[in-house]
């Protein structure tokens, strides 16, 4: 039973960790993009 859990964590855990890392990076870039779009009308005046 313990070997099954270890195998599951090894097979699934790494892709989940990579996915969360990439989603965190994309979220930061989206926030920067949203702020840029919001400030665009002021810069165009």
Secondary structure as GFF3:
##gff-version 3
##sequence-region A 1 45
A	DSSP	alpha_helix	2	44	.	.	.	ID=ss1
###
